Amino acid sequence: MTVQQPPKYILPVIVLAQFLCTSLWFAGNAVMRPLSQELHLDADFVAHLTSSVQLGFITGTLLFAILAIADRFSPATVFMLSAICAGIFNLGMSITDLQPMQVLLFRFFTGFFLAGIYPVGMKIAADYFQQGLGKSLGFLVGALVVGTAFPHLLSNMLQGVPWRYVLYCTTTLAIIGGVGMWLLVPDGPHRSKPQQFSFGAFAAGFRQPHFRQAALGYFGHMWELYAFWAFVPVMLQYYNSTHPQSKIDVPLFAFVIIASGGLACVVAGYLSQSFGTANIASKALLLSCCCCLVSPLLLQQPSTIALLIFLWLWGLFVIADSPLFSSLVAQHAPAQSKGSALTIVNSIGFAITIVSIQTLHFFSDKLPLTFVYMLLAIGPILGLLALRKRITT
């Protein structure tokens, strides 16, 4: 029987909507400096800001899964409503005279509704592309990466304009992305029936060696990923402050370093088709681990160009394995409870990002800052140990 191919516009629309909506993720980080000056916040508040988004995302992901929201209702409708709600809470940060706790609450609820965007976007893609899903996930994670970096570019483009316009723009883009998904992407032909959520599904899956390896590799990857993204502007600002001759445009190069990972996701997806998903994922994890370990040398040396090239390469390696680990976890999750197992793996992974971000924050005034980022190697090392026996793919 011939499998009907989805219209060619479907994947580009999903990817574009994912990009537009995930621009909300680091919108707070992109305006952190002027926001801190206006509200007299501690410079280290960036760690709490990022962690609050992650905590909101974890909470939202679990609640959406327990209630089977994306299964019981049209995923495109869930995506649109989540984009609108996330955008509204993103705008909340533009209110004058906020208290620090209010800022964190607005970021928490932005993260909460991002749970109806990023995972639901992946589900929409899976409802259309059972064949070649790994390659589709490469494009989707790539869209997440570029969307995450985009507020930094907006901050650069809007220099001289009040910082709140970054929030206005990202909210507008998110609403456009959500409405576009709702108008142009109907329910896919492979949309599955709701599964009953079970916390025991993860434990059952974790007893299977290949699923356990894939999950541990993903956890190691997540320890490094969001902490690196959150602290890229901090690294660049630190380098400017310690090298008077350096005049790095922090928002612009933060965007370039983070966004370049989108291309790495796509390339890794294609390479995995020829050389194996687990093989490419392991190599990317190893390379990003090496970047963590040598970071003190690059953050102290005098060449600005060498530093930027190093951070650009780190930005490539740190995310290249993300769609591959997602594919491995999905491939080896228990068939009868795949949705629950994937949700819990995803939630644990994002919980780990909070721990790693707060760990960097804790040690940032106890160790020389150039050595702090070596701590990011802990996750990749543990992930590589878990992957020492190759997963079959």
N, C-alpha and C positions, 0 to 999 in steps of 0.2 A: 504494500500500500504506500502510495506517495505521500510524504509528509509535506503539508502546505507550509511554505516559508512565509514568515510575517512580512508585512510591508517594509521596504527598505528604510523608511523614515523613522520606524519605531525606536531602534537603538539610539540614533542620534538625538531624538527628542528626550529619551530617558536620561542619556548622558548629560545633555544640556540642562535639563531640569535639576539633575543631581548637583551639577556645578553651581547653578544659580542659588539653590537653596542652602547648600553647605557653606556658602560664603558667610553665613551667620555664625559658624562655629568659632572662628577666631576674630570676629568683629570687635569683641571686647579687648582682645590683646592688641589689636591695631591702634586703638585709641587710648591705650593704657597710660601713655606718658602725659598727654594733656589732661586726661581724666584725673590722674594722680595729683597733678598740679592744682587743678580746680577744687578737688575735694580734700587736698592735703593728706593723701594716702601714702602709706609706707611704700618704698620702691619695690619691696618684696611681695606686694599685694598681687602681682601677676600670677604667682603660684596658686594663691587661693582662688583667683578669678578663673583660671583654667580648670582647677579641680572642681569648682562648682558646676561648670558646664558638664564635665565628665560624670559627676554624681547625678545630675539631672538626667543625662542620657541613660545611665545604668537603670535608674528608677523607672524611666519611661519604657525602656526596652522590656524589663520584666513585667510591668503592668500590661503593656500592649500584648505580650505573649500569653500571660495568664488569661486575659479576656479574649484572646484570639481575634483582636480587632481587625487585622489585615485579612483574616480568613472569613470573618462574618460579614464584613462590609467590603465594598469595592476598594481595592488597594489604591487606585488613582484618586478616589474621593478622600481616603484617609491621608494620602500624600498631600493633597491640596489643603485640607483643613489644618493639617499639622504645619504646613509652610506658613499659612496665615497666622496661626497662633504663635509660632516661633518668632515670626517677624514682629508681631505686636510686642512680645516681651523683649525682643532686641531693642525696639524703640524706647522701651522703658528706661534704658540707661541714659537717654537724652534729657530726662527730667532734671531740672535744676535743683541744687541743694539736697541731693540724695545722701543718705547715710551709707557707710560701707556695707552693712548687712543688707540693705535694699539692693545695692548693686549686685551682691552675690545671689540674692533671690531672683533677680531678673535673669541672671546668667543661668541659674539652676533651671528655671522654667523654659528658657531657650533650649537648653540641652535636653530637657524632658520631651519637648515636641520634635527635636531632631531625631528622636527615636521613631517618629512616624515618617521620617524622610529617608535617612541612609539605609536602614534595613528594609524598609518597605520598597524603596527603589530597587534593591537587589531582588526582592521577591517578585516585583513586576517584571524584571528582566528574566528571572527563572521561569515565569509563567509563559514567556514567549520563546526562550532560547534554551531548550533542553540539550540540543546539540551545540557544542562549542561554548558552553556556559563559562568555562574558565577564561576564554578570550573576552567574552562580554564583561565578566567581572573585572578584568584588567582595565577596560575602558571606564567602568563605573568607579573603581577605586582611584583611577587617574583623575576622574572628574572631582572626586572628593578632595584629592590632594590640591588640585588647582583652585577649587572653591575655598578650601581652607586658607590657602596663601593669598587669595585675591584681596581681602581687606587691607593687607599690607601695601599692595599696589595702589589701591584706592587712596590710602593715606598719603602715599607719595604724590599721586596725581592731584590731590586736593590740598596740597601745601598752600598755606595762606588763606584757606577757607576754614570756617569754624569746624572743629573736629566732629561735631554731631552729624555733619553731612555724610560721613562714612556710615553711620548707623542708618540714616535715611536711605542711602543708596542700597545697602545690603538688604534692608527690609523690602524695598521695592523690587529688587531682583528676585528675592525669595518668593514673593507673591506672584510675580510673572511666571517663575518656574513652576509653582504649584498649580496655577490655573492652566498653564500650557499642558502639563501632564494630564490634568482632568479632561481637557478638551480634545486632546489628540491621541491619547493612549487608552483605549477601552480594555476591559478585562481580557487577559491573555488566554489562549486556547488550552494551556496546560495548568490553569489555576486549580489548585488542589482543594479538597474538602478540609474543613477545620479538624485539627487534631487536639485532643485533650492535653493540656499542659501538665507536665510532670517534672518535679524537681529531681525525682529518682532517675530520670532519663540520662542525666549527665553521669551519675555514678555507674549506671549500667554500661554506658558507652565507654567510660574511662577504664573499665576492666578489659576492653579490647585493645591489644597492643598498638595497632596502627592508629586508632583514634587517639589514644593517649599520647603517642609521639607527636601527632599533628597538633593536638591541643597544647602540649608543653612548648613546642616550637613557636606557636602563635603567642603564648603568654610571654615567652622570652622576647619576641619581636615587639610586643606591646609595651614592655617595660621601657624600651628605648624610644619608641616612635614619638609619642605625644610630648614627652619631656624634651626631646630634641627640638621638636617644632616650637614648643612654648619658649625655649631658651635661646633660639637662634637670634632674635633681636637683642637679648641680653649679652650674648657673646660678641655681637658686632658693636654694641655700645661700649662694652668693656674694652674692646680692642681700640676703639677711637679714643677712649679716655687714657689709655696707657701708651699710646703711640701718637704723640702730638702731630706728626706728619700725616697721619691717616685721616681722610675725610670721607669715610664710607657713608653712602646714603643708606641709612639703616632700613627704612621701609621698603625701598626698591630692592635691595639685595636680599632682604628677608623673603620677599616674594619670589625672587629668582631661585633662591636656594630651596625653598619648600616646593614651589610649583614645578620645578624640573623633575621632581619625583613622579609627576603624572606620566611623563614620557617613559620613565623607568618601569612603571607598572605595565604599560602597553608592550614594551619591548620584552619584559620578563614573561608576559603571557605568551608571546610568540615563541620565545626561546624554549619555554617549557614543553611546547608541542613536539620539539625535536630532541630535547635532551632530558626530559622528565621533570615533572613538577617539583618533586622532593629534591632533586639534584640542584635545580636552579635556586629554589628557596634556601637551601643550606648554604650555597655559595654566597648569596646575597647577605644572609645573616652573618656569615664569617667576615665578609668585607666590612659590614657596618660595625662589627665588633672590633676589628682592627682600627677603624676610625676613632672609636671611643678611646682605645688604648694609646694612640699616638696624639690625641688632641692636645695634651700639654705642650708638645713640641711646636705645633702649628700656631697655637694661640699666643706663644711667646716670641716667635721669630719676627724679624722686622719687615718682611715682604708682604705688603697688603694683597698683592695679586696671588701669591702662594696661598695665603689664608683663604681668600675667596674661592679659589679653585678647589682647595681641600673641603671647604664647607659645601660647595656645590656637589662634589663627588659623594660626600656623606649624605647629602639630601637625596641623591639617587639610590644609594645602597640601603638606606634606612627604611624605605617604603617598597622597594622592588619585590620583596617577598610577601607583601600583605595579601594581594589577591591569590597568590599561590597557596599560602596557609589557609585562607578561607576555602579554597577549592579542596584542599586535602582534608580539612575538618568535615566539610559537607560530604565528601566521597566516602569517608570511613565512619560517619555517624550512624547509629542504629536506624535502620530503615523505618521501623515501627514508631519511632519517637524522634525523628530527625529534627523537627522544628524546635522541640523543647531542648534537645541537646545543643543545638546551634545557638539558641538564645542564651543559655547559661554560659557557654564558652565565651560568647561575645560579651556578656555582662562581667564575667571574671576578668577578661582581658582589659576592659575599660576600668575596672576597679584597680587593677594593677597600675594603670597609668596615674591614678591619683597618688598611690604610694610612691611611685618613682618621682613624680613632680615634687611632692612634699619632701622626699629624701634630698633632692638637689637643693631645695629651698633651705632645709635644715643645715646642710653642710656648707652652704654658700658663704657663711660668715665664720666658719670654723676651719676651713681649708683654703689655701690659695685658689682663687676662682678658676685658674687654668687647669687645676687638677680635679676639680669637682666632677667634670663630665666623664672622667674615667669610670665613675660609678655606673654609668649607663651600660658598661660592658657586662655587668652582672647578668642581665636578662639574656643577651645573646649567648653568653658562655653556657648558661644552664639550658637554653634551647638547643644549642649544638650538642651538648652531652645527651640530651633526650633523643636527638636525631642520629646518634652515632651508628645505630643499626638502621639501615636505609628502609624507608617506607616504600612499599611497592605501589607504583602508579602506572 
